[in-house]
């Protein structure tokens, strides 16, 4: 195994969701779009025992509406069971570059959210995919769900760590 990169260079792309068969295969919940894109990133970094470990992907394929994969060193069901629930990450530099005005969810998580008049609403905890549009889950004095649409999200300033929104703080 090789040494994992610095923590800020990692992006979560999925997690191990369960076992598949008896030969070490696991079900993978992919956060990539399209879903099977996760199979093109190698090596995977897997969070095991509180630390990131680089574990090469031996093989993988789409299966129904999901992904199944086998990681090197995990050739049987019992050993693969150690992976259940583990997050899967890749180095940021492995991801394709974004276009102007596009962001990876991981870029937005942790940013401060303020209204156009400067009222701080909190920080982006995570994002949800609803089908109609993505939603920022903002945690401050209370939790708010803000649609990630142009009429609401007016500016994303990664350098300043701020998202400016057109939102009534009372909502």
Protein Blocks (a to p, Z undefined) as FASTA:
>chain_A
ZZdddfklpccfbdcfbdedjeopacdddfbdcfklmmmpccddddeehiacddddfbdc
dehjbccdddehiabfklmmmmgopacdddfklpccddehiacfklmgopacddfkopaf
bdcfbdcdehjaccdddddfbccdddddfklmmbdcfknopacddddfkZZ
